[in-house]
Amino acid sequence: MIESNLDFYRPIVEQIVERWAVGKPPLPTTGKPSGYYRLTNYLLNYLVEHDAFPTGIHQMPEGLDAQQQVEPSFPVDFNVVIGETRLPKISVNKGEKL
């Protein structure tokens, strides 16, 4: 069940995180900005647990880069990052995701 929820939420999370990444310098090792994967994982896990977007400011956890150097935590204002994005709907009648 959790894996299917991850698959269900993944496309919307990728859209949100890609918008967040615009204008941030990419790391040479990943081509993504620092914190990209931490934000992706945080948002996916939050959605699976709560079936709702987070609101307000949340502190992302510290992470490790490719050289095992600590990357600092950073705040994310989900009211700004999510904006007007809506969660995908789930069909209650058939239990199928739309």
MARBA-3410 file (N, C-alpha, C, O; in Angstrom, 1 decimal):
98
0.8,-1.2,0.0,0.0,0.0,0.0,0.9,1.3,0.0,0.6,2.2,-0.8 ~ 1.9,1.3,0.8,2.8,2.5,0.9,3.5,2.7,-0.4,3.6,3.8,-0.9 ~ 3.9,1.6,-1.0,4.6,1.8,-2.3,3.7,2.3,-3.4,4.1,3.2,-4.2 ~ 2.4,1.9,-3.4,1.5,2.4,-4.4,1.2,3.9,-4.1,1.0,4.7,-5.0 ~ 1.2,4.3,-2.8,1.0,5.7,-2.5,2.2,6.5,-2.9,2.0,7.6,-3.4
3.4,6.0,-2.8,4.6,6.7,-3.2,4.5,6.9,-4.7,4.7,8.0,-5.2 ~ 4.1,5.9,-5.5,3.9,6.0,-6.9,2.8,6.9,-7.3,3.0,7.7,-8.3 ~ 1.8,7.0,-6.5,0.7,7.9,-6.8,1.1,9.3,-6.7,0.7,10.2,-7.5 ~ 1.8,9.6,-5.6,2.2,11.0,-5.3,3.4,11.5,-6.0,3.6,12.7,-6.2 ~ 4.3,10.6,-6.5,5.5,10.9,-7.1,5.4,12.0,-8.2,6.2,12.9,-8.2
4.5,11.9,-9.2,4.5,12.9,-10.3,4.2,14.3,-9.8,4.9,15.2,-10.2 ~ 3.3,14.5,-8.8,3.0,15.8,-8.3,4.2,16.3,-7.5,4.5,17.5,-7.6 ~ 4.8,15.5,-6.7,6.0,15.9,-6.0,7.1,16.3,-6.9,7.8,17.3,-6.7 ~ 7.4,15.6,-8.0,8.4,15.9,-8.9,8.1,17.3,-9.5,9.0,18.1,-9.7 ~ 6.9,17.6,-9.9,6.5,18.9,-10.4,6.8,20.0,-9.4,7.4,21.0,-9.8
6.4,19.8,-8.2,6.6,20.8,-7.1,8.1,21.1,-6.9,8.6,22.2,-6.9 ~ 8.9,20.0,-6.8,10.3,20.1,-6.5,11.1,20.7,-7.7,12.0,21.5,-7.5 ~ 10.7,20.4,-8.9,11.3,21.0,-10.1,11.1,22.5,-10.1,12.0,23.2,-10.4 ~ 9.8,22.9,-9.7,9.6,24.4,-9.6,10.5,25.0,-8.6,11.0,26.1,-8.8 ~ 10.6,24.3,-7.4,11.4,24.8,-6.3,12.9,25.0,-6.8,13.6,25.9,-6.4
13.3,24.1,-7.6,14.7,24.0,-8.1,15.1,25.1,-9.1,16.3,25.4,-9.3 ~ 14.1,25.7,-9.7,14.4,26.7,-10.8,15.2,27.9,-10.2,14.9,28.5,-9.2 ~ 16.4,28.2,-10.8,17.2,29.3,-10.4,18.3,28.9,-9.4,19.1,29.7,-9.1 ~ 18.2,27.7,-8.8,19.2,27.3,-7.8,20.3,26.6,-8.6,20.1,25.8,-9.5 ~ 21.6,26.8,-8.1,22.7,26.3,-8.9,22.7,24.7,-8.7,22.6,24.2,-7.6
22.9,24.0,-9.8,23.0,22.6,-9.7,24.4,22.1,-9.2,25.4,22.8,-9.4 ~ 24.4,21.0,-8.5,25.6,20.4,-8.1,26.2,19.6,-9.3,25.5,19.1,-10.1 ~ 27.5,19.6,-9.4,28.2,18.9,-10.5,27.9,17.4,-10.5,27.9,16.8,-11.6 ~ 27.8,16.9,-9.3,27.6,15.4,-9.2,26.2,14.9,-9.6,26.1,13.8,-10.1 ~ 25.2,15.7,-9.4,23.8,15.3,-9.7,23.1,16.1,-10.7,22.1,15.6,-11.3
23.5,17.3,-11.0,22.8,18.2,-11.9,21.6,18.8,-11.2,20.8,19.5,-11.9 ~ 21.4,18.5,-9.9,20.3,19.1,-9.2,20.8,19.9,-8.0,21.9,19.7,-7.6 ~ 20.0,20.9,-7.6,20.5,21.8,-6.5,20.6,21.0,-5.2,20.0,20.0,-5.0 ~ 21.5,21.5,-4.3,21.6,20.9,-3.0,20.2,20.9,-2.3,19.5,21.9,-2.3 ~ 19.8,19.8,-1.7,18.6,19.7,-1.0,17.4,19.1,-1.9,16.4,18.8,-1.4
17.7,19.0,-3.2,16.7,18.5,-4.1,16.1,17.1,-3.7,14.9,17.0,-3.6 ~ 17.0,16.2,-3.4,16.5,14.9,-3.0,15.9,14.8,-1.6,15.0,14.0,-1.3 ~ 16.5,15.6,-0.7,15.9,15.7,0.6,14.5,16.2,0.6,13.6,15.7,1.3 ~ 14.3,17.3,-0.2,13.0,17.9,-0.3,12.0,16.9,-0.9,10.9,16.7,-0.5 ~ 12.4,16.2,-2.0,11.6,15.2,-2.6,11.2,14.1,-1.7,10.0,13.8,-1.6
12.1,13.6,-0.9,11.8,12.5,0.0,10.9,13.0,1.1,10.0,12.3,1.5 ~ 11.2,14.2,1.6,10.4,14.7,2.7,9.0,14.9,2.3,8.0,14.4,3.0 ~ 8.8,15.5,1.1,7.4,15.7,0.7,6.7,14.4,0.3,5.5,14.3,0.7 ~ 7.3,13.5,-0.3,6.7,12.2,-0.6,6.3,11.5,0.7,5.1,11.0,0.9 ~ 7.2,11.4,1.7,6.9,10.8,3.0,5.7,11.5,3.7,4.9,10.8,4.3
5.8,12.8,3.7,4.7,13.6,4.3,3.3,13.3,3.7,2.4,13.0,4.4 ~ 3.3,13.2,2.4,2.0,13.0,1.7,1.5,11.6,2.0,0.3,11.4,2.2 ~ 2.4,10.6,2.0,2.0,9.2,2.3,1.4,9.1,3.7,0.4,8.4,4.0 ~ 2.1,9.8,4.7,1.6,9.8,6.0,0.3,10.6,6.3,-0.5,10.1,7.1 ~ 0.2,11.7,5.7,-0.9,12.6,6.0,-2.0,12.8,4.9,-3.0,13.3,5.2
-1.7,12.3,3.7,-2.6,12.5,2.6,-3.0,14.0,2.4,-4.1,14.3,2.0 ~ -2.1,14.9,2.7,-2.3,16.3,2.6,-0.9,16.9,2.4,0.1,16.4,2.9 ~ -0.9,18.1,1.8,0.4,18.9,1.7,0.7,19.5,3.0,-0.2,19.8,3.8 ~ 2.0,19.6,3.3,2.4,20.3,4.5,2.1,21.8,4.3,2.1,22.3,3.2 ~ 1.9,22.5,5.4,1.8,24.0,5.3,2.8,24.7,6.2,3.3,24.1,7.1
3.0,25.9,5.9,4.0,26.7,6.7,5.4,26.3,6.4,5.7,25.6,5.4 ~ 6.3,26.7,7.3,7.7,26.4,7.2,8.1,25.1,7.9,7.8,24.9,9.1 ~ 8.8,24.3,7.2,9.4,23.0,7.7,10.9,23.0,7.5,11.3,23.5,6.5 ~ 11.6,22.5,8.5,13.0,22.4,8.4,13.4,21.1,7.7,13.1,20.0,8.2 ~ 14.1,21.1,6.6,14.6,19.9,6.0,15.8,19.4,6.8,16.5,20.2,7.3
15.9,18.1,6.8,17.0,17.5,7.6,18.4,17.8,7.0,18.4,18.0,5.8 ~ 19.4,17.6,7.8,20.8,17.6,7.2,20.9,16.5,6.2,20.2,15.5,6.4 ~ 21.8,16.6,5.3,22.1,15.5,4.4,23.6,15.3,4.2,24.4,16.0,4.7 ~ 23.9,14.3,3.4,25.3,14.0,3.0,25.4,14.1,1.5,24.6,13.6,0.8 ~ 26.5,14.8,1.1,26.8,14.9,-0.3,27.5,13.6,-0.8,27.7,12.7,0.0
27.9,13.6,-2.1,28.6,12.4,-2.6,29.9,12.1,-2.0,30.4,11.0,-2.0 ~ 30.5,13.1,-1.4,31.8,12.9,-0.7,31.6,12.7,0.8,32.5,12.8,1.6 ~ 30.3,12.5,1.2,30.0,12.2,2.6,30.2,13.4,3.5,30.4,13.3,4.7 ~ 30.2,14.6,2.9,30.3,15.9,3.6,28.8,16.3,4.0,27.9,16.1,3.2 ~ 28.7,16.8,5.2,27.4,17.2,5.7,26.9,18.4,5.0,27.6,19.4,4.8
25.7,18.3,4.5,25.0,19.5,3.9,24.0,20.0,4.9,23.3,19.2,5.6 ~ 24.0,21.3,5.2,23.1,21.8,6.3,21.6,21.7,6.0,21.2,21.6,4.9 ~ 20.9,21.7,7.1,19.4,21.7,7.0,19.0,23.1,6.4,19.8,24.0,6.4 ~ 17.8,23.2,5.9,17.3,24.4,5.3,15.8,24.5,5.5,15.2,23.5,5.5 ~ 15.3,25.7,5.6,13.8,25.8,5.8,13.2,25.9,4.4,13.7,26.4,3.4
12.0,25.3,4.4,11.1,25.4,3.2,9.8,25.9,3.6,9.1,25.3,4.5 ~ 9.3,26.9,2.9,8.0,27.5,3.2,7.0,26.8,2.2,7.0,27.2,1.0 ~ 6.3,25.8,2.6,5.5,25.0,1.8,4.3,25.8,1.2,3.7,25.5,0.2 ~ 3.9,26.9,1.9,2.8,27.7,1.4,3.3,28.3,0.0,2.5,28.5,-0.9 ~ 4.5,28.7,0.0,5.1,29.3,-1.3,5.4,28.2,-2.3,5.0,28.3,-3.5
6.1,27.1,-1.9,6.5,26.1,-2.8,5.4,25.4,-3.4,5.4,25.1,-4.6 ~ 4.3,25.1,-2.7,3.2,24.3,-3.2,2.2,25.3,-4.0,1.7,24.9,-5.0 ~ 2.1,26.5,-3.5,1.3,27.5,-4.1,-0.2,27.0,-4.3,-0.8,26.6,-3.4 ~ -0.6,27.0,-5.6,-2.0,26.6,-5.9,-2.1,25.1,-6.3,-3.2,24.7,-6.8 ~ -1.1,24.4,-6.2,-1.1,23.0,-6.6,-2.1,22.2,-5.8,-2.2,22.4,-4.6
-2.8,21.4,-6.5,-3.8,20.5,-5.9,-3.4,19.1,-5.9,-2.7,18.6,-6.8 ~ -3.8,18.3,-4.8,-3.5,16.9,-4.8,-4.4,16.2,-5.9,-5.5,16.6,-6.1 ~ -3.8,15.1,-6.4,-4.6,14.3,-7.4,-5.8,13.7,-6.6,-5.7,13.5,-5.4 ~ -6.9,13.5,-7.3,-8.1,12.9,-6.7,-8.0,11.4,-6.7,-7.4,10.8,-7.6 ~ -8.7,10.8,-5.7,-8.8,9.3,-5.7,-10.3,9.0,-5.8,-11.1,9.6,-5.1
-10.6,8.1,-6.7,-12.0,7.7,-6.9,-12.4,6.8,-5.7,-11.9,5.8,-5.4 ~ -13.5,7.3,-5.0,-14.0,6.6,-3.8,-14.8,5.4,-4.2,-14.7,4.4,-3.5 ~ -15.5,5.5,-5.3,-16.4,4.4,-5.7,-15.6,3.1,-6.1,-16.0,2.0,-5.7 ~ -14.6,3.2,-6.9,-13.9,2.1,-7.4,-12.5,1.9,-6.7,-11.9,0.8,-6.8 ~ -12.1,2.8,-5.8,-10.8,2.7,-5.2,-9.7,2.9,-6.1,-8.5,2.6,-5.8
-10.0,3.4,-7.3,-8.9,3.6,-8.3,-8.4,5.1,-8.3,-9.3,6.0,-8.0 ~ -7.2,5.3,-8.4,-6.6,6.6,-8.4,-6.9,7.2,-9.8,-6.7,6.6,-10.8 ~ -7.3,8.5,-9.8,-7.5,9.2,-11.0,-6.3,10.1,-11.4,-6.3,10.7,-12.4
END
